[in-house]
Each structure stands twice: as structure tokens, then as C-alpha cells.
Amino acid sequence: MKQLILMRHGKSSWDYEVSDKDRPLKERGITDAHLVAKSFSDSVPNIDFAFSSPANRALHTSMIFLRGIGFDLANFKVDKHLYDFSGDSVSAFVRQLDNEWDTVAIFGHNYAFTSLANAWGDQYIENLPTAGLVHITFSVDDWSKISKGTTKKTIFPKDLKQ
């Protein structure tokens, strides 16, 4: 069985004149990433490897989340293929993952992540919000063969706030 954890970057700031890749998280993005990590830490599977888009907002989100769940950052890499908005590059990236890894977490962007969560999961998601997480399981042993899986869990920051 393969498991994929998709997490969209936290809320980013448009207050700075920087390139899209360099946009930082807003304070809310930081807080939301901590909230989602705390919520997920109760049921986190053994994650074999994690990858992030090189965009500042995704990388910062991944660091907050992975540290929050006690993940060993020796099993983490930044990959340019996750800086994708359509989902085509992310889909190709996931399908070529090392089959020694059963559970992988990836951090990236919309529209790609909403599209893939709907293509691969069995619960329709209108829009994966910033710092939103979707955990999908697949009943195959080869990443290249993943298709429709089961949405095991969704965590959206707004649902964690009171």
C-alpha cells in the first residue's frame, strides 16, 4: 500500500516586492501550519520521505509541519518539480517515486494539489485551503500505478479554530 500526504503551503504575504518563489508566509500561515501539524501528529503514519517545492512559502510550511510531527529531516529534499500549479509535473513526480518508500509527504501549491486530491482521492474537495492537508491511501505497491485511492483524512485550518 502507498500513502501520499499532500499539504498546500500556508497563507502567503503579498506585502513585499519579491518574485513569486520568494513570497514569505504571513503570520496566519505560520500559525495554521503549526495547527495542522499538531492535529495530524495524533495519527501520523511513518513517513518515509518528504519533499517540498522550492518556493519560500512551501518550504517554510514544510519545515514547520515536519518539525511539528518530529520528522527526521535527513529524509527531506526540495524538488523543483513541485513548483507546479497545473498538477502535471507533480503527478509525474509522484509516479516516479522510489518504491522502497510506502508513505511520502509533499508540500506545494494550488491548483495542482486540489486537482490531484480530487483525481486520486475519493472525497471531492472544492478547494484545498492554504495549509490544508489531504492524506490518500492507494492499494498498490508501485507509485507508477497509483490511480483512484481512498481519502483517509483531510485537515483544514479553519476546522481547527474555535
C-alpha positions in Angstrom: 0.0 0.0 0.0 1.2 3.5 -0.9 0.2 6.6 1.1 0.6 10.2 0.0 0.2 13.3 2.1 -0.4 16.4 0.2 -0.1 19.7 2.0 -0.6 23.1 0.5 1.6 25.9 1.7 0.3 28.3 4.3 -1.1 31.7 3.7 1.5 33.9 2.0 2.1 37.6 2.0 1.9 39.9 -0.9 3.3 42.8 1.1 6.8 42.5 -0.4 8.1 43.2 -3.8 9.7 39.8 -4.4 9.3 37.1 -7.0 6.6 34.5 -6.6 9.1 31.9 -5.5 10.3 34.3 -2.7 7.0 35.2 -1.2 7.0 34.6 2.6 4.3 33.2 4.8 2.0 35.6 6.7 1.8 35.1 10.4 -1.5 33.3 9.8 0.3 30.9 7.5 2.8 30.1 10.2 0.1 29.6 12.9 -2.0 27.4 10.5 0.9 25.1 9.7 1.5 24.6 13.4 -2.2 23.8 14.0 -2.3 21.3 11.2 0.9 19.6 12.4 -0.4 19.4 15.9 -3.7 17.9 14.7 -2.0 15.4 12.4 0.5 14.3 15.0 -2.2 12.2 16.7 -2.5 9.9 13.6 0.7 10.4 11.6 1.8 7.3 9.7 5.5 6.5 9.4 6.6 8.9 6.7 9.5 7.5 4.7 10.4 10.7 2.8 9.2 14.3 2.3 9.6 16.8 -0.5 8.8 20.4 -0.9 8.5 22.9 -3.7 11.5 25.4 -3.6 9.1 28.3 -3.2 9.8 30.0 0.2 6.1 29.7 1.3 6.0 25.9 0.7 9.5 25.3 2.1 8.7 27.2 5.3 5.4 25.4 5.7 7.1 22.0 5.3 9.7 22.9 7.9 7.1 24.0 10.4 4.9 20.9 9.8 7.7 18.3 9.7 9.4 19.6 12.8 6.0 19.7 14.5 5.5 16.0 13.9 9.1 15.1 14.9 10.1 14.1 11.3 13.8 13.3 10.7 14.9 16.0 8.2 17.6 13.7 6.9 14.7 12.2 4.8 13.7 15.5 3.2 14.5 17.2 -0.1 13.5 20.2 -2.1 12.4 19.4 -5.6 11.7 21.9 -8.4 9.0 19.6 -10.0 6.7 20.5 -7.0 6.7 24.2 -8.0 3.8 23.4 -10.3 0.3 24.9 -10.5 -1.4 22.6 -13.0 -0.6 19.3 -11.4 1.0 17.7 -14.4 4.6 18.0 -13.0 3.5 16.9 -9.5 1.7 13.9 -10.9 4.7 12.8 -12.9 7.0 13.4 -9.9 4.8 11.2 -7.6 4.6 8.4 -10.2 8.4 8.1 -10.3 8.9 7.9 -6.5 11.2 5.2 -5.2 9.0 2.1 -4.5 11.0 1.5 -1.3 9.0 4.4 0.2 5.5 3.5 1.2 4.5 6.9 2.6 5.6 10.2 1.2 4.6 13.8 2.1 4.8 16.6 -0.5 4.4 20.3 0.0 3.3 22.6 -2.8 0.7 24.7 -4.5 -2.8 25.1 -5.8 -4.4 24.5 -8.3 -2.2 21.4 -8.6 -3.0 20.0 -5.1 -6.7 20.5 -5.3 -6.8 18.8 -8.7 -4.7 15.8 -7.6 -6.6 15.4 -4.3 -9.8 15.1 -6.4 -8.2 12.9 -9.1 -6.6 10.5 -6.6 -8.9 10.7 -3.5 -12.5 9.6 -3.2 -13.8 12.8 -1.5 -14.5 15.8 -3.5 -12.7 18.9 -2.3 -13.9 22.3 -3.7 -10.6 24.0 -2.9 -7.7 22.8 -0.8 -7.2 25.8 1.5 -3.8 27.2 2.5 -2.1 24.9 5.0 -4.7 22.3 4.1 -3.7 18.6 4.3 -5.0 15.6 2.4 -3.9 12.0 3.2 -4.7 9.5 0.5 -4.0 5.7 0.5 -3.6 3.6 -2.6 -4.0 -0.2 -2.7 -0.9 -0.7 -5.0 2.8 -1.3 -4.3 4.1 0.7 -7.2 3.9 4.5 -7.3 3.7 4.4 -11.1 0.4 2.5 -10.8 -1.5 4.8 -8.5 -4.9 5.9 -9.6 -8.1 6.3 -7.5 -7.3 5.9 -3.9 -9.1 6.5 -0.6 -9.0 9.8 1.1 -8.1 8.8 4.6 -8.0 12.2 6.2 -8.4 15.9 5.5 -7.3 18.7 7.8 -8.2 22.3 7.1 -7.0 25.0 9.5 -10.5 26.7 9.7 -11.9 23.4 11.2 -9.3 23.6 14.0 -10.0 27.1 15.1 -12.7 27.9 17.7 
